[in-house]
């Protein structure tokens, strides 16, 4: 009788774990090329380095990332940095904005609402 009760409890726990795993929503996003925010890019530079920067709107951001990042105080910025020299250059992204969030920080902040595949 004890084995039967332990087996039932084990099956119940396994069923709860499986159901809890199905509760997350999948990560749905649009391909980068499907949103035309880069046409608004500001371009600056010289013969050595060229920098392009663009900011997707709130609607474009939700389409790209599948979640309302602007509502969370996160504004994504697209940067393209082209090094036209033979010298290796390094871009320190944390020096750009004092309130910079890395992609991993934003993903971690939103991890609970996503499925295992989305995480």
Secondary structure, 3 states (H helix, E strand, C coil): CHHHHHHHHHHHHHHHHHHHHCCCECCCCCCHHHCCHHHHCEEEECCCEEEEEECCCHHHHHHHHCCCHHHHCCCCCEEEEEECCCCCCCCCHHHCCCCCCCHHHHHHHCHHHECCCCC
